[in-house]
């Protein structure tokens, strides 16, 4: 006869107490809960909740040990409401007290009255009162990941041996869950950085404005690193490094600033060495006032093929989380990819510039060999006709035509000289640089834009403003020949302008008769113009053009002189 099936609870195994065996279903439920997701911080919170449920604790916390193994880099908790957490303030850092002792000696700790332990340094203001305490280390792949803390059993009793056993088992499962979450997060993080590198490469090789592409580098670096800002610097002509792109939540006045070549960090970057700063506000190597507003900082050289093209800086807010080793590695790879894309874009622009110079040389030769010769021949024919005519009025009219031809020949020869003039041969005055940009734009436009200067352009505009004005002119002319389909462009540089606040300034106006800016059209170049102007105390905007009924676009850019 077979035995009747048992209807009572299962008999405890020889190695488990009756109470522990009764709590096994709770343990299994807790383990399932812990392993139910892959988001890292949410996993920590589930571990806290499961441990509190399993042991009957009112409060639970999980501190993640940082890479140096001497403090906490993250902290999750359960049992403390959001309002109380805000009143408590900063989470524990593990530098002192019982939590710090557990970091230095990762063995289970069980206390009946936590305040009587000599390692305890008391609770911060607004912290809930607790007496009983249980701390158990969590290991991931054999390494201590952090510690699980439990406080104050709901029944008022102390934590027992069964609680310790349960939490140890849960800690083992937690280590597996955390390991999986870390692998998932690392894979997701790598994918985000790769996508960011693709976006940067596309922007740099799209043939658009270089400053606009560098802004993409800054924005992607800020987003991917979780920083307060993304900053791109390029070597300055006078030494040091110049800030050429800034991405941050608020408008920055740092654009165009030059960091001194005397800076130790600049020297290291120009040598191709990355720099990591734990706290910018207290690091003596950071000499600029701008750096004092930040906390942890990564400064990475943009180098490829042994050549340093610039630097990428990603600072976090004061008190922000330090950059992990994985973040540093991914950021260095991102900077290398961005540098390679910069070199490829530079080579592409050199090829395009060479094509423009070759085209200009061809046009100059044709003007000289064909147009001037024909005009000269026509002038000789008219001169002969003038001498052969007996009518004074005809002789006077032909003479005027010959004079006009002579003037035309001189103007064409001036244009030929401008077309054949290389950038290194031109003087460095602002007027000359503006004319050079206008003549360069004449090739793709098919005509030379009109221009007018108001005031002493070469003496009234500073170097930084002049450099940015030329860049703004280049962007505006680029938009005219790439998007506007214009047949007429007028450029005005006015150094007698007055800004809205009454200060003297310089105003650049570029107007065309093209198709205008379509609704929903690309605005990144215009935003870049506005950003440049604001960094110099000015502004930029656009309006109707000089075509019929206001057709086309007028771009205005102004700044302090």
QUIJOQUI-V466893 format. One record per residue. N is the residue number from 1. RES is the residue in one letter. PSI is psi in whole degrees, 0 to 359 (999 if undefined). OMEGA is omega as a letter, one per 40 degrees, with the letter a starting at -180 (NA if undefined). Layout:
# QUIJOQUI-V466893
n = <N | N>
res = <RES | RES>
psi = <PSI | PSI>
omega = <OMEGA | OMEGA>
This chain:
# QUIJOQUI-V466893
n = <1 | 2 | 3 | 4 | 5 | 6 | 7 | 8 | 9 | 10 | 11 | 12 | 13 | 14 | 15 | 16 | 17 | 18 | 19 | 20 | 21 | 22 | 23 | 24 | 25 | 26 | 27 | 28 | 29 | 30 | 31 | 32 | 33 | 34 | 35 | 36 | 37 | 38 | 39 | 40 | 41 | 42 | 43 | 44 | 45 | 46 | 47 | 48 | 49 | 50 | 51 | 52 | 53 | 54 | 55 | 56 | 57 | 58 | 59 | 60 | 61 | 62 | 63 | 64 | 65 | 66 | 67 | 68 | 69 | 70 | 71 | 72 | 73 | 74 | 75 | 76 | 77 | 78 | 79 | 80 | 81 | 82 | 83 | 84 | 85 | 86 | 87 | 88 | 89 | 90 | 91 | 92 | 93 | 94 | 95 | 96 | 97 | 98 | 99 | 100 | 101 | 102 | 103 | 104 | 105 | 106 | 107 | 108 | 109 | 110 | 111 | 112 | 113 | 114 | 115 | 116 | 117 | 118 | 119 | 120 | 121 | 122 | 123 | 124 | 125 | 126 | 127 | 128 | 129 | 130 | 131 | 132 | 133 | 134 | 135 | 136 | 137 | 138 | 139 | 140 | 141 | 142 | 143 | 144 | 145 | 146 | 147 | 148 | 149 | 150 | 151 | 152 | 153 | 154 | 155 | 156 | 157 | 158 | 159 | 160 | 161 | 162 | 163 | 164 | 165 | 166 | 167 | 168 | 169 | 170 | 171 | 172 | 173 | 174 | 175 | 176 | 177 | 178 | 179 | 180 | 181 | 182 | 183 | 184 | 185 | 186 | 187 | 188 | 189 | 190 | 191 | 192 | 193 | 194 | 195 | 196 | 197 | 198 | 199 | 200 | 201 | 202 | 203 | 204 | 205 | 206 | 207 | 208 | 209 | 210 | 211 | 212 | 213 | 214 | 215 | 216 | 217 | 218 | 219 | 220 | 221 | 222 | 223 | 224 | 225 | 226 | 227 | 228 | 229 | 230 | 231 | 232 | 233 | 234 | 235 | 236 | 237 | 238 | 239 | 240 | 241 | 242 | 243 | 244 | 245 | 246 | 247 | 248 | 249 | 250 | 251 | 252 | 253 | 254 | 255 | 256 | 257 | 258 | 259 | 260 | 261 | 262 | 263 | 264 | 265 | 266 | 267 | 268 | 269 | 270 | 271 | 272 | 273 | 274 | 275 | 276 | 277 | 278 | 279 | 280 | 281 | 282 | 283 | 284 | 285 | 286 | 287 | 288 | 289 | 290 | 291 | 292 | 293 | 294 | 295 | 296 | 297 | 298 | 299 | 300 | 301 | 302 | 303 | 304 | 305 | 306 | 307 | 308 | 309 | 310 | 311 | 312 | 313 | 314 | 315 | 316 | 317 | 318 | 319 | 320 | 321 | 322 | 323 | 324 | 325 | 326 | 327 | 328 | 329 | 330 | 331 | 332 | 333 | 334 | 335 | 336 | 337 | 338 | 339 | 340 | 341 | 342 | 343 | 344 | 345 | 346 | 347 | 348 | 349 | 350 | 351 | 352 | 353 | 354 | 355 | 356 | 357 | 358 | 359 | 360 | 361 | 362 | 363 | 364 | 365 | 366 | 367 | 368 | 369 | 370 | 371 | 372 | 373 | 374 | 375 | 376 | 377 | 378 | 379 | 380 | 381 | 382 | 383 | 384 | 385 | 386 | 387 | 388 | 389 | 390 | 391 | 392 | 393 | 394 | 395 | 396 | 397 | 398 | 399 | 400 | 401 | 402 | 403 | 404 | 405 | 406 | 407 | 408 | 409 | 410 | 411 | 412 | 413 | 414 | 415 | 416 | 417 | 418 | 419 | 420 | 421 | 422 | 423 | 424 | 425 | 426 | 427 | 428 | 429 | 430 | 431 | 432 | 433 | 434 | 435 | 436 | 437 | 438 | 439 | 440 | 441 | 442 | 443 | 444 | 445 | 446 | 447 | 448 | 449 | 450 | 451 | 452 | 453 | 454 | 455 | 456 | 457 | 458 | 459 | 460 | 461 | 462 | 463 | 464 | 465 | 466 | 467 | 468 | 469 | 470 | 471 | 472 | 473 | 474 | 475 | 476 | 477 | 478 | 479 | 480 | 481 | 482 | 483 | 484 | 485 | 486 | 487 | 488 | 489 | 490 | 491 | 492 | 493 | 494 | 495 | 496 | 497 | 498 | 499 | 500 | 501 | 502 | 503 | 504 | 505 | 506 | 507 | 508 | 509 | 510 | 511 | 512 | 513 | 514 | 515 | 516 | 517 | 518 | 519 | 520 | 521 | 522 | 523 | 524 | 525 | 526 | 527 | 528 | 529 | 530 | 531 | 532 | 533 | 534 | 535 | 536 | 537 | 538 | 539 | 540 | 541 | 542 | 543 | 544 | 545 | 546 | 547 | 548 | 549 | 550 | 551 | 552 | 553 | 554 | 555 | 556 | 557 | 558 | 559 | 560 | 561>
res = <X | X | X | X | X | X | X | X | X | X | X | X | X | X | X | X | X | X | X | X | X | X | X | X | X | X | X | X | X | X | X | X | X | X | X | X | X | X | X | X | X | X | X | X | X | X | X | X | X | X | X | X | X | X | X | X | X | X | X | X | X | X | X | X | X | X | X | X | X | X | X | X | X | X | X | X | X | X | X | X | X | X | X | X | X | X | X | X | X | X | X | X | X | X | X | X | X | X | X | X | X | X | X | X | X | X | X | X | X | X | X | X | X | X | X | X | X | X | X | X | X | X | X | X | X | X | X | X | X | X | X | X | X | X | X | X | X | X | X | X | X | X | X | X | X | X | X | X | X | X | X | X | X | X | X | X | X | X | X | X | X | X | X | X | X | X | X | X | X | X | X | X | X | X | X | X | X | X | X | X | X | X | X | X | X | X | X | X | X | X | X | X | X | X | X | X | X | X | X | X | X | X | X | X | X | X | X | X | X | X | X | X | X | X | X | X | X | X | X | X | X | X | X | X | X | X | X | X | X | X | X | X | X | X | X | X | X | X | X | X | X | X | X | X | X | X | X | X | X | X | X | X | X | X | X | X | X | X | X | X | X | X | X | X | X | X | X | X | X | X | X | X | X | X | X | X | X | X | X | X | X | X | X | X | X | X | X | X | X | X | X | X | X | X | X | X | X | X | X | X | X | X | X | X | X | X | X | X | X | X | X | X | X | X | X | X | X | X | X | X | X | X | X | X | X | X | X | X | X | X | X | X | X | X | X | X | X | X | X | X | X | X | X | X | X | X | X | X | X | X | X | X | X | X | X | X | X | X | X | X | X | X | X | X | X | X | X | X | X | X | X | X | X | X | X | X | X | X | X | X | X | X | X | X | X | X | X | X | X | X | X | X | X | X | X | X | X | X | X | X | X | X | X | X | X | X | X | X | X | X | X | X | X | X | X | X | X | X | X | X | X | X | X | X | X | X | X | X | X | X | X | X | X | X | X | X | X | X | X | X | X | X | X | X | X | X | X | X | X | X | X | X | X | X | X | X | X | X | X | X | X | X | X | X | X | X | X | X | X | X | X | X | X | X | X | X | X | X | X | X | X | X | X | X | X | X | X | X | X | X | X | X | X | X | X | X | X | X | X | X | X | X | X | X | X | X | X | X | X | X | X | X | X | X | X | X | X | X | X | X | X | X | X | X | X | X | X | X | X | X | X | X | X | X | X | X | X | X | X | X | X | X | X | X | X | X | X | X | X | X | X | X | X | X | X | X | X | X | X | X | X>
psi = <134 | 154 | 146 | 144 | 146 | 136 | 354 | 184 | 154 | 148 | 140 | 144 | 159 | 332 | 356 | 141 | 162 | 320 | 320 | 319 | 323 | 336 | 0 | 315 | 321 | 318 | 316 | 320 | 319 | 319 | 321 | 319 | 317 | 321 | 19 | 0 | 172 | 353 | 126 | 306 | 324 | 326 | 317 | 318 | 321 | 324 | 316 | 313 | 317 | 319 | 321 | 317 | 319 | 325 | 355 | 26 | 146 | 324 | 145 | 146 | 155 | 115 | 129 | 123 | 136 | 178 | 331 | 347 | 20 | 3 | 179 | 134 | 343 | 155 | 125 | 153 | 165 | 141 | 348 | 122 | 164 | 321 | 316 | 320 | 321 | 322 | 326 | 321 | 224 | 145 | 159 | 144 | 353 | 9 | 339 | 177 | 193 | 322 | 322 | 323 | 322 | 330 | 317 | 333 | 81 | 68 | 152 | 140 | 129 | 126 | 141 | 320 | 106 | 328 | 344 | 354 | 132 | 339 | 346 | 139 | 22 | 174 | 150 | 166 | 143 | 2 | 138 | 146 | 134 | 151 | 299 | 148 | 139 | 125 | 130 | 132 | 151 | 127 | 138 | 117 | 43 | 347 | 144 | 118 | 322 | 194 | 142 | 125 | 134 | 140 | 142 | 92 | 145 | 330 | 2 | 356 | 175 | 163 | 134 | 182 | 322 | 322 | 316 | 315 | 316 | 315 | 326 | 316 | 315 | 323 | 324 | 313 | 322 | 321 | 319 | 315 | 318 | 320 | 317 | 318 | 322 | 319 | 317 | 313 | 321 | 319 | 317 | 320 | 315 | 319 | 319 | 317 | 323 | 316 | 320 | 320 | 321 | 317 | 319 | 314 | 317 | 316 | 319 | 329 | 6 | 352 | 6 | 191 | 137 | 318 | 322 | 319 | 321 | 329 | 324 | 319 | 313 | 317 | 318 | 318 | 318 | 314 | 314 | 325 | 355 | 39 | 167 | 337 | 158 | 128 | 131 | 131 | 145 | 152 | 134 | 151 | 325 | 9 | 162 | 200 | 139 | 137 | 116 | 348 | 136 | 129 | 117 | 168 | 327 | 150 | 137 | 141 | 10 | 341 | 127 | 349 | 147 | 125 | 130 | 143 | 347 | 348 | 130 | 323 | 319 | 318 | 317 | 319 | 317 | 339 | 357 | 20 | 130 | 154 | 132 | 126 | 129 | 322 | 109 | 330 | 336 | 356 | 122 | 345 | 340 | 113 | 351 | 148 | 331 | 320 | 335 | 347 | 5 | 170 | 244 | 143 | 137 | 128 | 114 | 134 | 139 | 93 | 147 | 134 | 31 | 5 | 128 | 116 | 338 | 206 | 153 | 125 | 130 | 97 | 144 | 166 | 158 | 135 | 7 | 165 | 134 | 154 | 132 | 168 | 321 | 317 | 321 | 315 | 313 | 322 | 321 | 318 | 319 | 316 | 321 | 318 | 318 | 321 | 319 | 317 | 323 | 316 | 318 | 320 | 322 | 317 | 321 | 317 | 324 | 318 | 318 | 320 | 320 | 320 | 321 | 315 | 321 | 320 | 318 | 321 | 320 | 315 | 319 | 318 | 317 | 321 | 318 | 313 | 330 | 301 | 311 | 320 | 318 | 319 | 321 | 319 | 317 | 319 | 319 | 319 | 318 | 323 | 319 | 320 | 324 | 316 | 334 | 349 | 143 | 354 | 120 | 320 | 320 | 316 | 320 | 316 | 317 | 321 | 318 | 320 | 321 | 319 | 318 | 322 | 320 | 317 | 318 | 318 | 319 | 319 | 321 | 321 | 323 | 319 | 321 | 317 | 318 | 321 | 326 | 352 | 124 | 162 | 330 | 341 | 345 | 146 | 166 | 8 | 152 | 319 | 315 | 320 | 323 | 315 | 322 | 318 | 320 | 315 | 325 | 319 | 341 | 330 | 304 | 331 | 327 | 2 | 161 | 123 | 146 | 155 | 154 | 135 | 135 | 117 | 178 | 84 | 317 | 345 | 340 | 353 | 128 | 166 | 314 | 315 | 320 | 318 | 316 | 328 | 317 | 320 | 321 | 320 | 317 | 317 | 315 | 317 | 323 | 316 | 324 | 315 | 342 | 329 | 333 | 337 | 44 | 152 | 356 | 133 | 134 | 130 | 130 | 129 | 114 | 111 | 9 | 11 | 155 | 128 | 163 | 330 | 8 | 353 | 149 | 146 | 186 | 139 | 129 | 130 | 127 | 112 | 143 | 170 | 30 | 209 | 355 | 181 | 115 | 156 | 134 | 5 | 170 | 133 | 4 | 321 | 320 | 323 | 324 | 320 | 316 | 320 | 317 | 315 | 315 | 326 | 343 | 21 | 16 | 212 | 170 | 144 | 175 | 159 | 197 | 155 | 201 | 13 | 182 | 133 | 36 | 19 | 151 | 200 | 142 | 121 | 128 | 131 | 125 | 153 | 170 | 139 | 999>
omega = <a | a | i | i | a | i | a | i | a | i | a | i | a | a | a | i | a | a | i | i | a | a | i | i | i | a | a | i | i | a | i | i | a | a | a | a | a | i | a | a | i | i | i | a | i | i | i | a | a | a | i | i | a | a | a | a | i | a | i | i | i | i | i | a | a | a | i | i | a | i | a | i | i | a | i | a | i | i | i | a | a | a | i | i | i | a | i | i | a | i | i | i | i | a | a | i | a | i | i | i | i | i | a | a | a | i | a | i | i | a | i | i | a | a | a | i | a | i | a | i | i | a | i | i | i | i | i | i | i | i | a | a | i | i | a | i | i | a | i | a | i | a | i | i | a | a | i | a | i | a | i | i | a | a | i | a | i | i | a | i | i | i | i | a | a | a | i | i | i | i | i | i | i | i | i | a | i | i | i | i | i | i | i | i | i | i | i | a | i | a | i | i | i | i | i | i | i | i | i | a | i | a | a | a | a | a | i | a | a | a | i | i | i | i | i | i | a | a | i | i | i | a | a | a | a | a | i | a | i | a | i | i | i | i | i | a | a | a | a | a | a | i | a | i | i | i | i | a | a | i | a | i | a | a | a | i | a | i | a | i | i | a | i | a | i | i | i | i | i | i | i | a | i | a | i | a | a | a | a | a | a | a | a | a | a | a | a | i | i | a | a | a | a | i | i | a | i | i | a | i | i | a | i | a | a | a | i | a | a | a | i | a | i | i | i | a | i | a | a | a | i | i | i | i | i | i | i | a | a | a | i | i | i | i | i | i | i | i | i | i | i | i | i | i | i | i | i | i | i | i | i | i | i | i | i | i | i | i | i | i | i | i | i | i | a | i | a | a | a | a | a | a | i | i | i | i | i | i | i | i | i | i | i | i | a | i | a | a | i | a | a | a | i | i | i | a | i | i | i | i | i | i | i | i | i | i | i | i | i | i | i | i | i | i | i | i | i | i | a | a | i | a | a | a | a | i | a | i | a | i | a | i | i | i | i | i | i | a | i | a | a | a | i | i | a | i | a | i | i | a | i | i | i | i | a | a | a | a | a | a | i | a | a | i | i | i | a | i | i | i | i | i | i | i | a | i | i | i | a | a | i | a | a | a | a | i | a | i | i | a | i | i | a | a | i | a | i | i | a | a | i | a | i | a | i | a | i | i | i | a | i | i | a | a | a | a | a | i | a | i | a | a | a | i | i | i | i | i | a | a | i | a | a | i | a | i | a | a | i | i | i | a | a | a | a | i | i | a | i | i | a | a | i | i | i | i | a | a | i | a | NA>
